[in-house]
Amino acid sequence: MKKRVCYSEMAYVWGMVFLAFGTALMEKGGFGMSVVVAPAYILHLKISQFLPFFSFGMAEYVLQAVLIVLLSIILHTFKKHYLFSFITAVIYGFLLDGMMKAVSFMPESFLIRICLYVAGFAICAIGVAFLFHTYIAPEAYELVVKEVAHEKKMEIGKVKTIYDLSSCCISVLLSFLFFGLFRFEGVKTGTFICAVFNGWLIGKMGNLLERMFDFKDGLDLRKYMDQ
């Protein structure tokens, strides 16, 4: 199959759109958020009880700012593209809030909810795979995985799985802390499915994209993003 050219800049755009849309579908499905966004979603549910304006998107970029600080501490370095990662988080936050409104009209029968969850799960994996093929700083979630894999010379799929399992544990703890032992919010069956299979699915989607596209830079900006 002849590959088509996909510019890195467009991979960034597609990654952001797919990721926001997939997350909105999973939230609408109600079977639990992906392990990556579950902590932010739980924070949104709790804080919005007191601050109604605190949206899911806002929770995302606030939490990602904390992750960027932690990454800098762990790796003992701060790179300029970490700031671009925060900008990405803010853009994603606004996209997510918009997508949440766009899917709010969808019906909520059990069968449709299952379809929404499955579709959202797959679309999120495609979005992350696109973001792994761009030089533009991704969200803090993907940034942490890429930076740790690079610095520790580990396979990115394995690092992603470790990160997802850790995020899942944190989500469970937050749910217990905020809502009690018998009320699961954000962390449900679908969350645990994501924790196990998300890294594997992203790897498969990445391989599929590489068979379909030849990723190239359209603009001479990579040198500024690698600093």
C-alpha positions in Angstrom: 0.0 0.0 0.0 1.4 3.4 -1.0 1.9 5.7 1.9 0.4 9.2 1.9 2.3 12.1 3.4 1.0 13.3 6.7 2.7 16.4 8.0 3.7 16.5 11.7 1.7 19.7 12.2 -1.5 18.0 10.9 -0.8 14.9 13.1 -0.9 17.3 16.1 -4.2 18.8 15.0 -5.8 15.3 14.3 -4.4 14.0 17.6 -6.0 16.8 19.6 -9.3 16.5 17.9 -9.5 12.7 18.1 -8.4 12.7 21.7 -11.0 15.3 22.8 -13.8 13.7 20.8 -12.9 10.2 22.1 -12.8 11.4 25.7 -16.2 13.1 25.4 -17.7 9.9 24.0 -16.3 7.8 26.9 -17.7 10.3 29.4 -21.1 10.1 27.7 -20.9 6.3 27.8 -20.6 6.3 31.5 -18.6 3.2 31.9 -15.6 5.0 33.4 -13.0 7.4 31.9 -9.7 6.3 30.5 -7.1 5.9 33.1 -5.2 8.9 31.8 -8.0 11.5 32.3 -9.8 9.8 35.2 -7.9 11.8 37.9 -8.8 15.1 36.2 -12.4 14.0 35.8 -12.7 13.1 39.4 -11.2 16.4 40.4 -13.7 18.1 38.1 -16.7 16.3 39.7 -15.6 17.2 43.2 -14.5 20.8 42.8 -17.4 21.7 40.5 -19.7 21.0 43.5 -18.3 24.1 45.1 -17.1 26.0 41.9 -19.7 25.3 39.2 -17.5 27.0 36.5 -14.7 24.4 37.1 -15.1 22.4 33.9 -13.6 19.0 32.9 -11.3 20.9 30.5 -10.1 23.2 33.3 -9.4 20.3 35.5 -7.3 18.8 32.7 -4.9 21.7 32.2 -4.6 22.4 35.9 -3.6 18.8 36.6 -1.3 18.7 33.6 0.6 21.8 34.9 1.3 19.8 38.1 2.5 16.8 36.0 4.9 19.0 34.1 6.4 20.3 37.3 6.8 16.8 38.6 8.4 15.7 35.4 11.0 18.4 35.7 11.7 17.4 39.2 12.1 13.7 38.4 14.3 14.3 35.4 16.2 17.2 37.0 15.7 19.4 33.9 13.3 21.8 32.4 13.0 22.1 28.6 11.3 24.9 26.7 8.9 22.6 25.0 7.5 21.7 28.4 5.8 25.2 28.2 4.4 24.3 24.8 3.0 21.2 26.4 1.0 23.3 28.8 -0.3 25.4 25.9 -1.4 22.1 24.3 -3.2 21.2 27.5 -5.1 24.5 27.5 -6.1 24.1 23.9 -7.2 20.5 24.6 -9.2 21.7 27.6 -11.2 24.0 25.5 -11.6 21.4 22.8 -12.8 18.9 25.4 -15.4 21.2 26.8 -16.7 21.9 23.3 -16.9 18.2 22.4 -18.7 17.5 25.7 -21.4 19.9 24.6 -21.5 18.5 21.1 -22.2 14.9 22.3 -24.6 15.9 25.1 -27.7 15.4 22.9 -26.9 11.7 22.3 -29.3 9.1 23.8 -28.3 7.1 26.8 -29.7 3.6 26.3 -27.5 0.8 27.6 -26.5 -0.5 24.1 -25.7 3.0 22.8 -23.6 3.7 25.9 -21.6 0.6 25.2 -21.0 1.7 21.6 -20.0 5.2 22.8 -17.5 3.7 25.2 -15.9 1.4 22.6 -15.8 4.1 20.0 -14.4 6.6 22.4 -11.7 4.1 23.6 -10.6 3.4 20.0 -10.7 7.1 19.0 -8.6 8.1 22.0 -6.0 5.5 21.0 -5.8 6.9 17.5 -5.5 10.5 18.9 -2.6 9.5 21.1 -0.9 7.6 18.3 -1.1 10.8 16.1 0.4 12.8 18.9 3.4 10.4 19.2 4.1 11.3 15.5 4.5 15.1 15.9 7.3 17.2 17.2 4.8 19.7 18.7 4.8 19.2 22.4 1.8 16.9 23.3 -0.2 17.0 26.4 1.6 16.4 29.7 0.3 12.8 29.8 2.0 11.9 26.5 4.9 14.2 27.3 5.7 12.3 30.4 5.6 9.0 28.6 7.8 10.2 25.7 10.4 11.9 28.0 10.7 9.0 30.4 10.9 6.4 27.6 13.6 8.5 25.9 15.7 9.2 29.1 15.4 5.7 30.4 15.7 4.0 27.0 12.5 2.0 27.4 10.0 0.9 24.8 7.2 3.5 24.7 4.4 1.0 24.9 5.7 -0.4 28.1 6.1 3.0 29.7 2.6 3.9 28.6 1.2 0.8 30.3 3.1 1.5 33.5 1.9 5.1 33.5 -1.7 4.0 32.9 -1.7 1.5 35.7 -0.3 4.1 38.1 -2.9 6.6 37.0 -5.6 4.0 37.6 -4.4 3.5 41.1 -4.4 7.2 41.8 -7.9 7.5 40.4 -9.2 4.8 42.7 -7.7 6.5 45.7 -9.2 9.9 44.7 -12.6 8.3 44.2 -12.5 6.7 47.6 -11.2 10.0 49.2 -13.8 12.3 47.6 -16.9 10.0 47.3 -16.4 7.2 49.8 -15.7 3.4 49.5 -19.0 2.5 47.9 -19.4 5.2 45.3 -17.2 4.9 42.3 -17.0 8.1 40.2 -14.9 8.2 37.0 -13.4 4.8 37.9 -15.5 1.9 36.6 -15.2 -1.2 34.6 -14.2 0.7 31.5 -11.3 2.3 33.4 -9.7 -1.0 34.3 -10.1 -2.2 30.7 -8.2 0.9 29.6 -5.5 0.3 32.2 -4.8 -3.1 30.7 -5.3 -2.6 27.0 -4.7 1.1 26.3 -0.9 0.9 25.8 -1.3 -2.1 23.6 -4.0 -0.5 21.5 -2.0 2.7 21.1 0.9 0.7 19.9 -1.3 -1.1 17.3 -2.8 2.2 16.1 0.7 3.7 15.9 1.8 0.8 13.7 -1.3 1.2 11.5 -0.6 4.9 11.1 3.0 4.3 10.1 1.8 1.8 7.4 -0.7 4.4 6.1 1.3 7.6 6.3 4.8 8.9 5.8 5.2 11.5 8.6 7.2 14.6 7.6 7.6 18.1 8.9 5.8 20.7 6.9 7.4 23.6 8.7 11.0 24.1 10.0 10.0 24.4 13.6 11.2 21.1 15.1 14.5 22.7 16.3 12.5 25.1 18.5 10.4 22.4 20.0 13.3 20.1 20.9 14.9 22.7 23.2 
